Amino acid sequence: MNPLVSVIILNWNGRRFLKECLDSLLRQSYTDFETVLVDNGSSDGSPDYIRRKYPAVRVVALPQNIGFAAGNNVGLEHCRGQFIVTLNNDTKIYPEFLSVLVTAAQANERVGLVAAKMLNYYKPDTIDSVGLMIASNGLGYNKGIAEVDSGQYKEPAPVFGPCGGAALYRRAMLSETGFFDGDFFAYYEDFDLAWRCRLAGWQAVTAPGAVVYHIHSATSGEWSPFKVFHTHRNKWYVIIKNWPTAVLIRYLPKVLFYDVAALILAVMRGQGVSALKARLDLPRHMPTLLRKRKKIQGGQKLSDEQVMNLFSPYESPIRTFMRKKGRK
């Protein structure tokens, strides 16, 4: 008997995306799944549309937007599956998507996180993500982003964690580590969850055959003030909560250097106000972050050396800026 998979789709005024997303779910070769759609206070009629057109979908309608992280946490309360799949509403998935994710998870009982291969919806030969990478400069990256998909990631491989826009999580693992941290609201919450799971000894792998076509930043907008604020602030949330003390001491000068560089780049892009507000917002959250840190560090099962081996190489901030501008 196949394990039940629970698919959580978070929606905020995304009615225009839902038909393609849900129709692709209906075409799945793996049929032992349920769908929970959490609506974050939409004003575009999304809940009524889903109830009318897709009666098998369990709709959880919230009165207001509580964010990606907390919204998925609400969805989890309505899930019965052994595996939890988070899926962005602005996606179309390959018919073997769920089957490949489940196969990857069942290959090893210590695999708790599985990353799909996300491709750009409008440029389907271009990769959005084949998982998450973390670096000792404090930043997180989507593995393979902006690369032409020429089969370089066709084989399953270890990865730091999955992008929350198309990911599988083992329910037994989440019972131990918890799900997303609602204080993040949006962005970097998947890095935070991956950190907690990896520190607790769980493994993460890619499932390149689980293909997703993704309209990148369709809800928040590409580098909107909202996105800039939350990515710049939440990067620090991740570091403060999860980095072991010895690792933090070793790499803090590098982290600070790259943080200054990130702030300068934000100013160059006209995003300086949001980036500065992100840093000024940190002190008032520090007591809560430190309480969470104490709990996470108390459950750490990896040595500091093993933690440092999780870091991947990274590019210079100048190269990042040039690549974002579309130049090599």
N, C-alpha and C positions, 0 to 999 in steps of 0.2 A: 504494500500500500504506500502510495506516495505521501510525503509529508505535506501538510497544509501550509501554503504560503499566504501571508497577508500583505497586500499591496496598499501602502498609504500614499495618497495623492493630496498634496496641499494646494489649495486654490485661493487666490485673491483676485477678483475681477478678471478671471482668465477664461470666461465662457468661450471666447473665440478659439481657444486652443483645445477645448475639452473633447470635441467630437473625434478629432484625429487621434488623440491620446487614448481615449477609451475604446475606440474601434480597434486600435492596434492591440489592446489588451484582449479583446474578444477573439482575436485571431491567434492567440497563443496555443502552441502545441501542448503545453503543460496546462492541464485543466483544473488541477486541485489547488485553486486559489480563491481568495475573497478580496474584494476591493472596498477600501474605506476612503471616502473623500471627505477631507476636513476643509470646510469653507471658512475662511478668515474674515467674516463680515463683509462679503462682497455686496456691491450695489448694482451689479449687472444682471441679476436674476439667475446666477449660476445654480444655486440649490434647487430651485423649481425646475430648471431645465434638466438637471440630472435626474431628479425624481421622475420626471415625465418620460424622458428618453431612455434612461438606463436604470430601470427599477431594481435590478439586482445589486446595484452599488449602494452601500450603506453611507448615507450622507450625515455628517455631523456638522451642523451649521452653528457657528459661533457668532455672538453679537458684535464682535469687533476683531480687528487684526491683532493677534497676539504674537505674530512672528513665525518664521519657519521652524525654529527650534521648539518652542512651546506648542505650536500647532501639531507637529508630528508627535509630540508627547501625548497630546489629547487623543490623536489617532491610535496610538499604541494601546490605550485603555479599551478600545473597541475591537482589538485584533485577537484572533484565536490561534494564529499560525505558529508553527515551530520556527519558521523563518519569516523575518520582516523585511519587506522590500520598500524602500523609499523611492518615489518616482516624481520628478517635476511634472507639472501640468503641461509645460510647453515642449513635450517630447512625443516622438513616435518610435515604437519599439519593434525590433525584429521578431518574427514569429517564434524563434527559439530562445528568446530572451530569458524567460523564467526557467526553462529547462536547463540551459547552460549554467545559470547562476546556482541552481540547486545542485547540479552535478559537481560543481567546483566545491561547494560547501560540504558535500557528503564525502569527498575524497579523504578528508582528515577531520576528526572530531574536534581538533583544536583550531580549525579554521573558523573564525567567528565573523570575519568581514570579507566580502567579495566585491570587487570593483568591476563594473561593466565597462565597455568601450563606448564612449560618447563621441559622436561625430557631429560636425556642424550641419545644421539642418539645411542651410542654403548652399553650403559647399561640402557635400557629403564625402569628398575624398580628403577632408581636412579634419584632424583630430581636435576635439575639445578636451578630452581627458581619458586616460586609461588607469586612473587611480591618482592618489595623492603622494607627494614627496615632501619631506621636511628637510630643512637645511640648518646648519649651525649659525647662520646669520639671523635666525628668528623668523624667517619667512616660510610660507607654505606655497607649494607649486602644484599645478595639475600636470601630471606626467604626460608628455607627448603633445602638449597644447600647441596649436598652430602648425604642427608637422603634417606633411602629406602622408596619408595612410597608404604605405607601400608594402604592408605586411611585416613591418619591423617589430610589431607587438602581437603577432599572431599566436604565440605560444603562451599558455598560462605561466605566471611568474610571481614571486613574492613582491609585495608592494607595501608601503607604509599603511595605507588605508584606502577606502573608496570615497569618491565624491558623492556627497549626499543626494545629488540630483538623480542618481541611478545606482543604488547600492543594495546589497543584501546583508542583513545582520542576523546572527543566530540568537534566537530568543533566550536560550540558556545563558549566553554571554551577557545580554542586556540585563538579565535578572541579577547578575553579579556586579556589573559596572554602572548600571543606569543608562538611560538613553540620552538625548541631547540636553544640554544645559540651556534652559529657557532664558537665562540672563543675556545670552549672546544675541537674541532676537533673530538675526540673520547673518550669515557669513562666518566662516571659520569654525562653526559649531561641529562640522564633520571632522575637522582636524582635531578638535578637542576630544571628541568621542573616540577617534582612532588612537590618540595618545593614551587615554584611560584604558582602552582595551589592550593595547600593546604592552603598557606597563604592567598590566595584570597577567601577561603571559599568553594572550591570544594571538593568533596568526592572521595575516591578511594576504589574499592572492588576487590576481587579475583573472577575469573570465572574458577574453577578447571576443569570443563568439556571441556574447550577450550584447548585441549592438543596439545603440540608442541614437536617434537623430534629435539634436537638441537646438532649440532657438535660444542662444546664449543671452542671459540677462534680460529676458523678455518682460519680466515683472518689474524689476527695480530700475532698469535702464543701465546701459554700459557706462560705468564710472559716473553715476549720478552722485550728488552730494550725500544721499542716503548710503550708497554703497561705499563711498570713500570713508565716511565716518565709521561705519561698522567694521570694515576690513582693517583700518588702521588701529582702531581701539581693540578689536577682538583678537588681533595678533598678540597683543600684550596679555589679554586674558589667558590665552593658551600657554604662553611662556610662564606666567606667574603661577598658574594652577599646576602645571604638569612637569616642568623641567626639574629633575633632581638637583639638589643644591650644588653638588660638585660639578655637574654639567653646566649649570647656570653661571657659576663663578668662572669656569674656564672660558666660556664663550661670551660673557657679558660685554666686554669691550667691542667685540665684533658686532654683536646685536645692536649696541648703541650707535656704532658707526653707520650701520645700514639703516637704522631708524632715522637718523639725521638725513641720510641720503634720500630715503623715501619721502620725508617731509619736504626736502628741496624739490624733488621731482613733482610732488603734488602742487607746490607753488608754481612751478614751470608750466603745469597743465591748467592752471587756474583753479585748482582745488584746495588751495592752502587753508582757507577758513575751515572747511570740514575736517581736514587732516589735523589742524591745531586743536579744534574742539574735541577730537577723539582723544588726544593725549591729556587735555585738561580735565576730561571726564573720568580719568582713571583713579585719582586719589580717593574719591568718595566711595568707590567700590572695593578698595583694597582690603578692608576687614573681612568682607564676604569672600573674596578671592583667597585670602590666606586661610580661612576656615576650610574651604574646599580643598586647598592644597594639602593641608595636614591629613585629611582623610585619604586623598589619592596617594600621597607619598607613603602612608602607612600600609597600603596594599601593594606596593611595588614589588614585583617578582623578578625583574631584570636587574642585572648589575649595572653600574654606571658605564662600564665599558660596552656592554650590550646595548645600552641606550644610545651611546655615541655612534655605534655602528648602524643605527637606524637613519642617520643623516645621509643625505645625498649631496653630490656636487651642485654648485649653483653658479649663476652668471653674475657679472658685475652689474651694479645699478645703471651704469651708462648704457650697457648693452640692452638691459631691460627697457630703458626709455626708448632706445632706437628701434627695438623690435616692435614696441607698441605703436610707434610712428609708422611702421610698415617698411623700415629700412633695415639692411643687414649691417 
